[in-house]
Amino acid sequence: MKAQLLKTEGQYLQDNQRDMPKVDAELFFVIDEKNNQVELTEKGIHLISKDIGDEKFFVMPDIGSELAEIENSGKDDDAKLKMKDDLMRDYSVKGERIHTINQLLKAYAIFEKDIDYVVIDNKVKIVDEQTGRIMEGRRYSDGLHQAIEAKENVRVEAATQTYATITLQNYFRMYHKLAGMTGTAETEAGELWSIYKLDVMVIPTNRAISRKDMEDKVYKTKREKYNAVIDEIAELRAAGRPVLVGTTTVEVSELLSKMLKFKGIDHQVLNAKLHQKEADIVAFAGRAGTVTIATNMAGRGTDIKLGEGVKESGGLAIIGTERHDSRRVDRQLRGRAGRQGDPGSSQFYVSLEDDLMRLFGSDRIAKMMDRLGLKEGEVIQHSMITSSIERAQKKVEENNFGIRKRLLEYDDVMNSQREVIYKRRKHALFGERLKLDIDNMFYDLTATVVDMNHELKNYDGYKLDLLKYFGIETPVSLQDFTTQKADDILNTTYNAVEQRYKQRVTQIMHESFPVIKNVYENNAQGYNNIAVPFSDGRKTVQVAVNLEKAYQSQGSELVDALEKGITLAMIDQSWKEHLRDMDDLRSNVQFASHEQKDPLLIYKLESYNLFKSMIAKVNGELSSFLMHAQLPQGQQAPVRQAQAPKAPDTSKLNVQKAESMNLQQRSAAASQNAATGGGQRPLAMPPQGPPPKVEPVKAEVKVGRNDPCPCGSGKKYKACHGAAE
């Protein structure tokens, strides 16, 4: 059948695939099994659009030509702007719609139950193809897991948000020294050197190997192969030998289990559905006459101990029902027999219908079997066949290595950004260099404001930026701004910013310490930690601080906690958004290959610009909050009254029970509060609605006279800092 298929396909592929559109025209969608991709055809798009009544429902608009038509339409600017917005919105919606359809098709056509995943307790769980174990807590990304859940008619969970990413390669590279030991590294020696610069050294076995590794047995169909496997199991069991049957999928292990039950042969099954019994199953797998079916014995970590009389009868017999894509997995299965010089044997069964043979196998085997005229159940066993199968496995390994190498090249770009963010986050989390980081942030942001406005001689923009970011009046006159050098203006401005922040720190300590003192000195309940609310007029966060340390430091510990909490919250929120943007960028740059451009090069350039924008956003929001942060309006008077020796005033500070909230927990609490726009409220504060979404501050946008003043006072701009204009 495969030979006829290839011959027919060859006729359509000749003359530069001239006749291939005739074949494709009849297809609704195309499946690329080698690359795990599914693509809708024109006929498929027409089919799913037919019931909707809109033939362009799943067709992406040509952005370039559509924009050109809008520009040449002759309409006024407002109408053009509205048309462009509608076009971009339509493009975005259709892009998401087509992506969803493709993921659903992929879930139905490529991902198979009991092979790629299992359904347990009405949940879709991924199966590790290398070990056969369930990967708890792991989910497919980009909507694929939701598509599989829809396919299996289980509850569709919400899409998960990525908090952190790293490839295994870059994770291992973080170690100063790297080494490993495995029985099957020799086949991956090239990759280990390419990625980690590690040589593979083969260590001789402790005792000579006496296991017999037979040449593969090749059958035409899977049915013939499985029947031969069952017959072989029965013979080996009758001879008093234990049998370990290795399968590549859960589905095959359950199929063989049913066939053995039909034959009345007792056996044990070890797969992703029954991995809880793993230790018990492996413990008995070496006893005479025991049959064990296992999905991928890689990483099982337990030697199979041979029972009494087993060595004399020939040792453990390994039967592989299919060649795995990776030679390592096959060798790991074989290595279960013949440990420490024990006797044993291994035999693999292969059919031309196996995925490996169908996708990557040599056509010579199929032609040879046809030429020999093999009948039902007849088998070919020859060293040339085994070599041909190993060559097919090498093709798969090279293909997979190429995918991993490309993935690493993309992650190397992310890794450099990851190191910058994680270093800064570590300083905030453990208090190392945090003051210096904040000082550098103020200086960098001041330099950006000065450079951007001085170059354009935009004095009004300079004044407005200082008000937005730092809440200060300009320390430089209009004449000095136009005549002095940018460096001189930068130094003068930075000194003013630094002085302003010192004043804010002193003010926070002065306002909060009376209440801290009162709570500490009247602490009959034994509280250890308190939560202090801070607001910049737009968002509210609660900062957890140790009561005793805050009292002994006269409030400076509270300032440290504020700096740590808000820095972590801002970095975490922006980094999550950045990861999502980077995922979108990575999928979009793949289209650059159609323009004969390297997608990786485009990715590096665009990701650098995204990272710069993210850092600028973090610096702007963090500076603005630190400069404007204060106890919420209406609470400052009660705070001063709290100096009287009476019961703690919980309207000012939300006192929390001190069941060991360590530094990481405090930081996490602050991060959560910032992310949710305020978290829990002080007890006496009236209920508040969710705060407005904080947008990145743009220096070129002017504040309207009736807009709220950027200083956070709550007054209109014309009645506050705009009164002087």
C-alpha positions, 0 to 999 in steps of 0.5 A: 500500500505504501509503495502504491501511495508513493508511486501515485504521489510521485506522479503529482510531485513531478515537474515542480509539483505542478499537479499537487493543487489537484490533490489539495483541492479535495482536502479540507485540512492538511496534517503534517505528522512529522512536525505536528502541524495542521492547516486548513485548506480553501475548501475547509475554510469554505465549509466551516464558513458556509453555515455562518453566511460570511465567506470571509469569516475565517479569512485574514484581511490583507492589512497592507492593501486595506490600509492603502485603500483607506488612505486613498479613500478621500475621507477626513482624518477621523473617519480614516482613523475609525476605519483603521481601528475597525480593520485592526480589530477585525484582523485581531479577532480573525487571527484569534479565531483561526488559531482556535480552529487550528488548535481544535483540529490539532487536538482531534487529528494529532493528539491521541488519548492514551498515547499523548495524554490520559483522562483521569478524574475528568481531567486531561493529564499529559503523559511523558513519552520518555518515561510513560509517567503522568506529568502532574500539573503540566498543561499544553500551552497556547490553548491546545490543552483547552482544545483537548479538554473540549474534545474529551468533553471534560471541564475546560479549565481557564488558560494559565498565565506563565510566571517564569520560563526556562529551558532545561539546557539553560537551567543546567548551564547555570551550574558551575560544574556539570556531569552526569551518568547514564547507561545510554548517553553514547547515542547523544554524544554529539548533542551533549558536546554541542550544548554543554561542551561535555565529552561522553566517556564509556565505562566498561561493565563490571561483568561481561554482558551475557544477554542475547540481543536478537535482530528485529522481527519485521511483519507486514501489519500490526495485527500479525506482529501482536499475534506473534508477540502473544505467542512468544510470551506464552512460550517464554512463560511455559519455559519458566522465564519472566517476561518484560513487555515494553510498549511505547503507548498506554493504548498498546499496553492495554491492547496487549493486556486484553489479548493476554486475558483472552489467552488466559495468561496472568500478567501485570500492567505498568503504565501512566494510569497505574503508576502508583503500583510501580514499586510492587509490580517491579518487585515481582517482575523477576519471578519465574513465569511472571509477565509484566507489560510496561510503558517505557521503562526509562527512569524507573530506577529499580533493578529487576531482581531474578527469582529462584531458578530463573537464571538456569532457565535463561534469565529475564526475557525482554520483548519490545512491541515497537521501536521507539523514536529514540534509540536511548529508550530502546536501549534502556528497555534492553538494559533491564535484562542482563544486569551484573552478568545475569543471563537474558535476552531481548527481541524487538517486533516491528511492523510496516504500519508502525509510525516510525516505519511509516514516516521515516523507514526505508522503502527498501524493506517494503519492496523486499517483503513484496518481492519475497511474496510473504504470506500472512504471519511470515516474518523477516529477520536480518541484520540489514533490516535492524540497521535500516530501522536504526537509521530511521531512528537516527533521522528522528533523533536528528530532527528532534535535536534540530527542534531543541537546538532552535528552541535553545537559540530562541531561549538564549535571547530570553535568557539574557533578559531573564538574568537582568530581571532575576538579578534585580528581583533577587536584590529586592527579595533579599534586600541586597543592593535594593537602595542602590537599584532604586537610586540608579533607577531614579538617575536613569529615569531622570536622564531619560526625561532630561535627554528627551525634552532638552533635545526638543527644547520642550520645557513644558514637557520637562516640567510635566514629566517631573510632576508625573514621575517624581511629584516635584516642581522644576529646579531649573528655570526656562532660561537655564533649560535653554542655555545649559548643557544637558549634563548640568540640567541632569545633575541639578534635577537628580539632586532635587529628585534625591532630596524629594525622596529623602523627604518622602521617606522621613514623612512616611516614618513620621506618619506611621511610627506613632501608630506602630509605637502604640500597637507595639506597646499595647500588644496584648494579643501577641501580634508579630506583623502588621499590614500598612496600606499605601496609596499613590492616588490610583492604586493601593497596596498593603505592605507587611512588616515585622512589628518589633523591627518597625518599632526598634527602627522607628519606622525605617523598617516600614520604608524598607518593606515598602520598597521591597514589596512594591518593587517585587509587585511591579517587576512580577506584573510587568514580567508576566506581561512581557512573557506573553508578548514574547510568546506572541512575538515568537509565533508572529516572526515565523512569517518572516521566512516567507520574506526570505528573512531569518525569523531568529534575527527579527526575534532578537531585534524586536525582543530587545525593543520590547525589553527596553519598553518593559524596563522603562515602564517598570522604572516609571511606575515604580518611581511614581509610586514611591514618590507619591506613596502615602497613607490613604487620605482621611487616615493621617489625622487618626494616625497622629491621635494614636499616640494616646495610650489606649487600645490600638486603632485598627482604622489605621493599621490592619494588624495581622496574626504573626504565624511566621510570615517570612520574607518570601511570604511578605513579598508574595503578599505584596505582589498579590495585593499590587496585582489585584489593585489593593488586596485587603482593605484596612478594617475601618475604610469604606468599601472601595471599587476596583481601582482604575487600570494603571496605564504606562505614563507617556511623557508626550501626553499633556494633562487637561485642566479638568483632569486629576492632578498627577501629583496624587492630591485628588484635586483637578489640575487647574486647582492644583499645580496647573493654577500657576499656568 
